[in-house]
């Protein structure tokens, strides 16, 4: 099949989606498919990633709230490009404007909507749940639910990467929902990458000795990631145990994160690591990986930590929660720094697992299963 992913969330400087796209470009052709990522960009351009894999960009404006991203605003150009590409299957990876644009395209290809975002959790529930029940919030956001239901009726498939989001969408009346959990890069993340010298160096950068505890976090510095809440929880737990926290990330909330750190020498903010082997070694060398976002659709970093044999400390809602199953970590009440602090202390008191709790799903397994589902729909 020739699969075109209309990927509004792609940016060369992005995080989880960029990693996912790179894996799709590498693995899809090995599975016998041609993969084209159609993304918003500065200009029209074609970037080849080997035989049967490329990224095509069309000129698009910058997204005002995060200027490293752009968004599709020229529907005729999008349709012309799809005509030129002539795909067998089209995947759309945003629930906002681009799926409606793709549905209006006159091509014959089958189409799926991949929920790489959970806007209700990231925005509506985060903003209003302290005051209202979810059922009340859902009623107030009825127009967005109707938008999702309309997309579900028109797309051949709505894909989620975690069971909780699939359940919520199905209960909300969205049709054709299926769960396809993602996977991690095979052979990269492993307990064998644990490096005591690297761990000691990271703790030294946190002004702590090697016998202190090391927590690691990674992800965009965005409001829904709740890094200030995580920092508050780490600070509270640090009153009972020596803890260093290394956060790898960039984004528009850097000022809020730095304000939350408030000069604490035991908490360090670093730029994201592009070198995957070094990142894998950091995850394996940590005593635990902590995450704050209850709106994750999968949470790649938690999956990578699990594959590294490193316990995860995650909220009890959203895709991140899945990765604590089977003894792989500890869940805390979402958005609750006191609960997160207790989860940190509980995790650090428990012995580290000798090996990952069960085999980790690989990204090749994910794509093989997903593309087989697409092929079945195509007939």
C-alpha positions, 0 to 999 in steps of 0.5 A: 500500500501507499500510505499518506499520513497527513500529519499536522503535529509533525515538526523537525523540532518536535518530540514524541510525534517526530520520533513516531514519524521517523520510526514509521518512515524506517519500518513501513517500507520494510513491511512492504509499504510506501510511506509519505508524511504530508506535513505543514512546512515553510515551503513546498519541499520533498525530503527523501528518507530512503526508498519508499519513505519521504516527507512532503511539506506544503507552505503553512503558517506558524502555530501562534501558541508554539511557533516550532509547529505549523498548521494546514490552512490551504485546503486546495493545496492539500487536495492537490498534493493528495491528488499528486500522491495518489495514496491507497490509504490516508491517515490523519493524525489530528482531530482539529481542522485537517480531518475535515479537509481530508474528508472533503478530498474527492479521492477514493482512498480509505481513511483513518483518524489517528488520535495523537491528541486528547483535547478534552483531557489536555484542555477541557478537563484540565481547566474545569475538572477541579470545579465540575464533574466530567459528565458536566464538562462533556455536556458543555463541550457538546459541540466538540463531541459532535465534531468527533462523532461526525468524524467517526461516522465518516472515517473508516477507522478511528485509532487510539493508542490506549484503551482508556481513550478508546473506551471514552470515545466509544462511550461518547458515541464515536464509531469505528474505534480501534486500539493499536498501542504503539511500541518502542524502538527494538534493541535500543532501550534495555536495562543493559544500558544502565551506567553507574558513572553516567548516573553519578555524573547526573547526580553530581550536576544536581549537587548530590552524591552517588548514593542519592536517588535520581529521577528523570523526566522528559517531554515538551514544556507545555501546560498539559505536561504539568512539570511545575506540579512534578517539580513541587512533588519532587521538592516535597519528597526530597524532605524525606530522601535525597533526590535529584531530578533531571528534566529534558525538554523545551517549549513555551512553558520554560519560564514556568518550569524555571520559576517552579525550580526556583534555583533548587540546585537538586533539580536541573533543566536540560535541552532534549537529547537528540542522540537516542543511545545516550537518552536510552542510557539515561533512562536505564540509569535513573532510579525512576522516570516520572511524568505529569500529564494525564492527557497522554495518548500513549506516553512514549517516554514511559514505554521506553522507561519500562523497556529499560527496566526503570520504574515509572511514576505516572498519573492514574489517567490517560495513556501514561497509566498503562505503563505502570501495569504489572509491577512496572511502576506507581500511579498517583492521583492525576494533578495531585502533587501530594499524591505524586510525592507519596508515589515517589517515596513509595517507588524509591523504597521498593527494590528495582525490578531485576528485569522489565516486567514482561516483554515490551511491544516493539514499534515494528509490531505496532506498525505491522498490526496497524497496516494489516488493519488498513489493508483489511479495510482497503480490501 
